[in-house]
Amino acid sequence: MSKEKRFDGQVALVTGAAGNIGLATAKRLAQDGADIVLLDIAADKLEEARDEISAFGTKVETVTCDVTDYKSVETAVASAEDKMGPIALLFNNAGYQGTFTPVQNYDPEDFTKVIQIDLIGAFHVLRAVSARMAAHRFGRIVNTSSMAGLQGPPNMVAYACAKFGIVGLTQTASKDLAPHGIRVNAIAPALMGPGFMWDRQVELQAKAGSQYFSSDPKEVSDEMIKGVPMRRLGDISEIPGVVSFLMSDDSSYMTGVTLPISGGIL
Ligand SMILES: NC(=O)c1ccc[n+]([C@@H]2O[C@H](COP(=O)([O-])OP(=O)(O)OC[C@H]3O[C@@H](n4cnc5c(N)ncnc54)[C@H](O)[C@@H]3O)[C@@H](O)[C@H]2O)c1
Protein backbone atom coordinates (compact mmCIF):
# COMPACT_ATOMS: atom_id res chain seq x y z
CA MET A 1 0.00 0.00 0.00
CA SER A 2 1.47 3.39 -0.94
CA LYS A 3 2.05 5.89 1.86
CA GLU A 4 -0.27 8.91 2.05
CA LYS A 5 1.47 12.14 1.05
CA ARG A 6 1.11 15.60 2.59
CA PHE A 7 -0.80 17.17 -0.32
CA ASP A 8 -2.54 14.16 -1.89
CA GLY A 9 -5.62 15.29 -3.85
CA GLN A 10 -4.82 19.02 -3.54
CA VAL A 11 -4.13 21.42 -6.41
CA ALA A 12 -1.17 23.81 -6.14
CA LEU A 13 -0.71 26.91 -8.33
CA VAL A 14 2.91 28.06 -8.66
CA THR A 15 3.73 31.41 -10.31
CA GLY A 16 7.18 32.15 -11.70
CA ALA A 17 7.10 28.39 -12.27
CA ALA A 18 9.54 28.47 -15.18
CA GLY A 19 12.19 30.07 -12.96
CA ASN A 20 14.64 28.52 -10.52
CA ILE A 21 12.76 28.78 -7.21
CA GLY A 22 9.31 28.23 -8.75
CA LEU A 23 10.31 25.06 -10.60
CA ALA A 24 12.24 23.62 -7.64
CA THR A 25 9.23 24.24 -5.40
CA ALA A 26 6.73 22.85 -7.92
CA LYS A 27 8.81 19.65 -7.96
CA ARG A 28 8.69 19.42 -4.18
CA LEU A 29 4.91 19.99 -4.07
CA ALA A 30 4.45 17.28 -6.73
CA GLN A 31 6.63 14.93 -4.65
CA ASP A 32 4.35 15.78 -1.73
CA GLY A 33 1.40 14.57 -3.80
CA ALA A 34 -0.11 17.81 -5.16
CA ASP A 35 -1.45 18.26 -8.69
CA ILE A 36 0.38 21.24 -10.14
CA VAL A 37 -0.57 24.28 -12.22
CA LEU A 38 2.54 26.03 -13.53
CA LEU A 39 2.05 29.73 -14.36
CA ASP A 40 4.66 31.96 -16.00
CA ILE A 41 5.04 34.57 -18.72
CA ALA A 42 7.76 32.48 -20.43
CA ALA A 43 5.78 29.98 -22.54
CA ASP A 44 8.73 27.91 -23.87
CA LYS A 45 10.34 27.41 -20.49
CA LEU A 46 6.93 26.47 -19.06
CA GLU A 47 6.68 23.50 -21.43
CA GLU A 48 10.14 22.29 -20.31
CA ALA A 49 8.97 22.66 -16.71
CA ARG A 50 5.83 20.62 -17.47
CA ASP A 51 8.00 17.73 -18.76
CA GLU A 52 10.06 17.79 -15.56
CA ILE A 53 7.01 17.82 -13.27
CA SER A 54 5.27 15.04 -15.23
CA ALA A 55 7.99 12.67 -13.99
CA PHE A 56 6.47 12.81 -10.48
CA GLY A 57 3.20 11.20 -11.64
CA THR A 58 0.72 13.84 -10.40
CA LYS A 59 -1.41 15.90 -12.81
CA VAL A 60 0.21 18.99 -14.31
CA GLU A 61 -1.13 21.91 -16.37
CA THR A 62 0.62 25.02 -17.66
CA VAL A 63 -0.82 28.48 -18.09
CA THR A 64 0.98 31.34 -19.80
CA CYS A 65 0.07 34.60 -18.12
CA ASP A 66 1.46 38.05 -17.38
CA VAL A 67 0.71 38.67 -13.69
CA THR A 68 0.71 42.45 -14.23
CA ASP A 69 -2.59 42.16 -16.17
CA TYR A 70 -5.45 41.44 -13.75
CA LYS A 71 -7.89 40.23 -16.42
CA SER A 72 -5.34 37.68 -17.69
CA VAL A 73 -4.76 36.48 -14.12
CA GLU A 74 -8.51 36.00 -13.58
CA THR A 75 -8.79 34.07 -16.85
CA ALA A 76 -5.72 31.94 -16.03
CA VAL A 77 -7.00 31.04 -12.56
CA ALA A 78 -10.50 30.23 -13.88
CA SER A 79 -9.08 27.99 -16.62
CA ALA A 80 -6.73 26.27 -14.12
CA GLU A 81 -9.67 25.47 -11.84
CA ASP A 82 -11.81 24.27 -14.77
CA LYS A 83 -9.11 21.77 -15.74
CA MET A 84 -7.79 20.75 -12.31
CA GLY A 85 -10.40 21.57 -9.64
CA PRO A 86 -10.22 24.06 -6.74
CA ILE A 87 -6.80 25.55 -5.97
CA ALA A 88 -5.88 24.75 -2.34
CA LEU A 89 -2.22 25.82 -2.36
CA LEU A 90 -0.68 28.97 -3.89
CA PHE A 91 3.03 29.73 -4.23
CA ASN A 92 2.91 33.39 -5.29
CA ASN A 93 6.46 33.75 -6.52
CA ALA A 94 6.85 35.45 -9.95
CA GLY A 95 9.40 38.24 -9.77
CA TYR A 96 11.97 40.50 -11.42
CA GLN A 97 14.93 42.02 -9.59
CA GLY A 98 15.33 45.31 -11.50
CA THR A 99 18.53 47.24 -12.06
CA PHE A 100 21.20 48.07 -9.47
CA THR A 101 21.48 51.84 -9.23
CA PRO A 102 21.58 54.36 -6.36
CA VAL A 103 18.17 55.88 -5.67
CA GLN A 104 19.06 59.33 -7.02
CA ASN A 105 19.80 57.82 -10.46
CA TYR A 106 17.26 54.97 -10.46
CA ASP A 107 15.30 54.77 -13.72
CA PRO A 108 11.63 55.59 -12.93
CA GLU A 109 10.44 53.23 -15.67
CA ASP A 110 12.34 50.31 -14.17
CA PHE A 111 11.00 51.24 -10.71
CA THR A 112 7.46 50.98 -12.08
CA LYS A 113 8.22 47.69 -13.84
CA VAL A 114 9.57 46.10 -10.63
CA ILE A 115 6.58 47.26 -8.58
CA GLN A 116 4.17 46.09 -11.28
CA ILE A 117 5.59 42.57 -11.47
CA ASP A 118 6.73 41.93 -7.89
CA LEU A 119 4.04 43.71 -5.88
CA ILE A 120 1.00 44.47 -8.04
CA GLY A 121 1.38 41.10 -9.83
CA ALA A 122 1.53 39.29 -6.48
CA PHE A 123 -1.58 41.18 -5.33
CA HIS A 124 -3.40 40.25 -8.57
CA VAL A 125 -2.68 36.55 -8.11
CA LEU A 126 -3.48 36.56 -4.40
CA ARG A 127 -6.71 38.51 -5.07
CA ALA A 128 -7.95 36.16 -7.81
CA VAL A 129 -6.98 32.92 -6.06
CA SER A 130 -8.08 33.86 -2.53
CA ALA A 131 -11.59 34.81 -3.72
CA ARG A 132 -11.97 31.23 -4.99
CA MET A 133 -10.30 29.71 -1.92
CA ALA A 134 -12.72 31.65 0.29
CA ALA A 135 -15.65 30.10 -1.57
CA HIS A 136 -14.22 26.66 -0.70
CA ARG A 137 -13.26 27.77 2.83
CA PHE A 138 -9.71 26.42 2.52
CA GLY A 139 -6.37 27.79 1.32
CA ARG A 140 -2.64 27.92 2.02
CA ILE A 141 -0.75 30.81 0.45
CA VAL A 142 3.00 31.45 0.47
CA ASN A 143 4.27 34.71 -1.04
CA THR A 144 7.90 35.25 -2.05
CA SER A 145 9.46 38.31 -0.42
CA SER A 146 13.25 38.57 0.03
CA MET A 147 15.76 39.64 2.65
CA ALA A 148 15.57 42.87 0.61
CA GLY A 149 12.01 43.08 1.96
CA LEU A 150 13.23 43.03 5.57
CA GLN A 151 16.37 45.19 5.22
CA GLY A 152 16.76 47.60 2.28
CA PRO A 153 20.04 46.77 0.50
CA PRO A 154 21.95 49.53 -1.35
CA ASN A 155 21.19 50.13 -5.06
CA MET A 156 17.93 48.11 -5.07
CA VAL A 157 15.28 50.67 -4.17
CA ALA A 158 12.50 49.31 -6.40
CA TYR A 159 13.07 45.70 -5.37
CA ALA A 160 13.25 46.61 -1.67
CA CYS A 161 9.99 48.60 -1.92
CA ALA A 162 8.24 45.74 -3.72
CA LYS A 163 9.49 43.07 -1.33
CA PHE A 164 8.69 45.17 1.79
CA GLY A 165 5.25 45.47 0.16
CA ILE A 166 4.98 41.68 0.07
CA VAL A 167 5.45 41.60 3.85
CA GLY A 168 2.53 44.05 4.22
CA LEU A 169 0.43 42.12 1.71
CA THR A 170 1.09 38.96 3.70
CA GLN A 171 0.17 40.51 7.06
CA THR A 172 -3.05 42.18 5.91
CA ALA A 173 -4.18 39.27 3.72
CA SER A 174 -3.60 36.87 6.64
CA LYS A 175 -6.05 38.89 8.75
CA ASP A 176 -8.64 39.33 5.99
CA LEU A 177 -8.52 35.66 5.02
CA ALA A 178 -8.26 33.91 8.41
CA PRO A 179 -12.07 33.88 8.83
CA HIS A 180 -12.28 32.02 5.50
CA GLY A 181 -9.96 29.15 6.46
CA ILE A 182 -6.99 30.57 4.55
CA ARG A 183 -3.48 31.00 5.97
CA VAL A 184 -1.04 33.43 4.29
CA ASN A 185 2.70 33.41 4.98
CA ALA A 186 5.83 34.49 3.12
CA ILE A 187 9.45 33.49 2.64
CA ALA A 188 12.36 35.91 2.46
CA PRO A 189 15.30 34.19 0.74
CA ALA A 190 18.76 35.72 0.29
CA LEU A 191 22.24 34.80 -0.89
CA MET A 192 21.01 31.94 -3.07
CA GLY A 193 23.56 30.60 -5.52
CA PRO A 194 25.68 29.93 -7.37
CA GLY A 195 23.74 30.62 -10.54
CA PHE A 196 22.34 33.36 -12.71
CA MET A 197 20.62 35.43 -9.97
CA TRP A 198 23.66 35.41 -7.72
CA ASP A 199 26.16 36.18 -10.51
CA ARG A 200 23.93 39.00 -11.80
CA GLN A 201 23.58 40.42 -8.29
CA VAL A 202 27.29 40.53 -7.46
CA GLU A 203 28.21 41.83 -10.92
CA LEU A 204 25.63 44.62 -10.77
CA GLN A 205 26.51 45.55 -7.16
CA ALA A 206 30.18 45.79 -8.24
CA LYS A 207 29.27 47.99 -11.24
CA ALA A 208 26.91 50.23 -9.21
CA GLY A 209 29.96 51.88 -7.59
CA SER A 210 28.79 52.42 -4.01
CA GLN A 211 30.84 52.71 -0.84
CA TYR A 212 29.36 49.43 0.40
CA PHE A 213 30.87 47.02 -2.08
CA SER A 214 34.09 46.53 -4.02
CA SER A 215 34.16 47.05 -7.79
CA ASP A 216 35.34 43.43 -8.17
CA PRO A 217 32.44 40.93 -8.32
CA LYS A 218 34.53 38.21 -6.63
CA GLU A 219 35.20 40.55 -3.69
CA VAL A 220 31.50 41.55 -3.55
CA SER A 221 30.61 37.87 -3.32
CA ASP A 222 33.12 37.33 -0.48
CA GLU A 223 31.90 40.46 1.36
CA MET A 224 28.28 39.31 1.21
CA ILE A 225 29.06 35.78 2.38
CA LYS A 226 31.10 37.18 5.31
CA GLY A 227 27.91 39.02 6.38
CA VAL A 228 26.15 35.80 7.42
CA PRO A 229 26.99 33.47 10.31
CA MET A 230 26.79 30.37 8.12
CA ARG A 231 29.51 31.76 5.83
CA ARG A 232 28.16 30.13 2.70
CA LEU A 233 25.62 30.67 -0.04
CA GLY A 234 22.19 29.16 0.34
CA ASP A 235 21.15 26.64 -2.29
CA ILE A 236 17.85 26.82 -4.20
CA SER A 237 17.17 23.33 -2.82
CA GLU A 238 16.97 24.86 0.69
CA ILE A 239 13.78 26.78 -0.22
CA PRO A 240 11.09 24.25 -1.30
CA GLY A 241 10.96 22.42 2.04
CA VAL A 242 10.18 25.68 3.83
CA VAL A 243 7.34 26.44 1.39
CA SER A 244 5.96 22.92 1.81
CA PHE A 245 6.13 23.32 5.61
CA LEU A 246 4.24 26.65 5.45
CA MET A 247 1.53 25.03 3.32
CA SER A 248 1.22 21.97 5.55
CA ASP A 249 -0.53 21.31 8.84
CA ASP A 250 2.90 21.34 10.54
CA SER A 251 2.51 25.15 10.50
CA SER A 252 -1.20 25.12 11.37
CA TYR A 253 -0.95 28.02 13.89
CA MET A 254 1.20 30.25 11.64
CA THR A 255 -0.24 33.04 9.52
CA GLY A 256 1.02 36.50 8.55
CA VAL A 257 4.61 35.39 9.09
CA THR A 258 7.57 36.14 6.79
CA LEU A 259 10.30 33.53 7.30
CA PRO A 260 13.87 34.52 6.37
CA ILE A 261 15.85 31.87 4.46
CA SER A 262 19.17 33.56 4.69
CA GLY A 263 21.87 31.96 6.80
CA GLY A 264 21.27 34.84 9.26
CA ILE A 265 22.51 38.43 9.32
CA LEU A 266 25.55 39.54 11.33
N1 LIG B 1 17.20 33.81 -6.38
C1 LIG B 1 17.35 34.58 -5.32
O1 LIG B 1 18.46 34.74 -4.81
C2 LIG B 1 16.16 35.24 -4.69
C3 LIG B 1 16.31 35.81 -3.43
C4 LIG B 1 15.20 36.42 -2.84
C5 LIG B 1 14.00 36.45 -3.49
N2 LIG B 1 13.89 35.91 -4.74
C6 LIG B 1 12.57 35.98 -5.37
O2 LIG B 1 12.18 34.65 -5.68
C7 LIG B 1 11.27 34.67 -6.78
C8 LIG B 1 11.76 33.70 -7.84
O3 LIG B 1 13.04 34.09 -8.25
P1 LIG B 1 14.06 33.14 -9.03
O4 LIG B 1 15.36 33.25 -8.36
O5 LIG B 1 13.45 31.81 -9.26
O6 LIG B 1 14.16 33.98 -10.40
P2 LIG B 1 13.88 33.53 -11.89
O7 LIG B 1 14.20 34.72 -12.73
O8 LIG B 1 14.56 32.23 -12.16
O9 LIG B 1 12.28 33.27 -11.89
C9 LIG B 1 11.34 34.30 -11.93
C10 LIG B 1 10.21 33.85 -12.86
O10 LIG B 1 9.17 34.85 -12.84
C11 LIG B 1 8.67 34.95 -14.18
N3 LIG B 1 8.04 36.25 -14.40
C12 LIG B 1 8.65 37.46 -14.49
N4 LIG B 1 7.75 38.40 -14.80
C13 LIG B 1 6.54 37.79 -14.90
C14 LIG B 1 5.23 38.24 -15.19
N5 LIG B 1 4.98 39.53 -15.47
N6 LIG B 1 4.22 37.34 -15.20
C15 LIG B 1 4.45 36.02 -14.94
N7 LIG B 1 5.69 35.54 -14.68
C16 LIG B 1 6.72 36.41 -14.65
C17 LIG B 1 9.91 34.79 -15.05
O11 LIG B 1 9.56 34.43 -16.40
C18 LIG B 1 10.67 33.70 -14.31
O12 LIG B 1 10.38 32.41 -14.81
C19 LIG B 1 11.19 36.11 -7.24
O13 LIG B 1 10.05 36.73 -6.67
C20 LIG B 1 12.46 36.72 -6.68
O14 LIG B 1 12.35 38.10 -6.50
C21 LIG B 1 14.94 35.31 -5.35
The ligand as an ORCA input file, in Angstrom:
! r2SCAN-3c Opt
* xyz 0 1
  N      17.201     33.809     -6.383
  C      17.347     34.576     -5.322
  O      18.457     34.743     -4.805
  C      16.156     35.240     -4.695
  C      16.306     35.815     -3.434
  C      15.205     36.421     -2.842
  C      13.995     36.454     -3.493
  N      13.889     35.911     -4.738
  C      12.573     35.983     -5.365
  O      12.180     34.655     -5.683
  C      11.272     34.668     -6.777
  C      11.755     33.698     -7.844
  O      13.044     34.090     -8.249
  P      14.058     33.142     -9.035
  O      15.363     33.253     -8.361
  O      13.453     31.814     -9.264
  O      14.158     33.979    -10.399
  P      13.878     33.528    -11.887
  O      14.199     34.719    -12.732
  O      14.563     32.233    -12.164
  O      12.282     33.265    -11.888
  C      11.336     34.296    -11.931
  C      10.208     33.846    -12.858
  O       9.167     34.847    -12.844
  C       8.673     34.949    -14.176
  N       8.041     36.251    -14.402
  C       8.654     37.463    -14.494
  N       7.750     38.404    -14.800
  C       6.542     37.790    -14.898
  C       5.233     38.243    -15.192
  N       4.976     39.534    -15.469
  N       4.217     37.342    -15.202
  C       4.454     36.024    -14.942
  N       5.693     35.540    -14.681
  C       6.718     36.414    -14.646
  C       9.905     34.787    -15.051
  O       9.561     34.432    -16.404
  C      10.675     33.699    -14.315
  O      10.381     32.408    -14.815
  C      11.195     36.114     -7.243
  O      10.055     36.727     -6.667
  C      12.464     36.719     -6.682
  O      12.352     38.098     -6.497
  C      14.936     35.309     -5.353
*
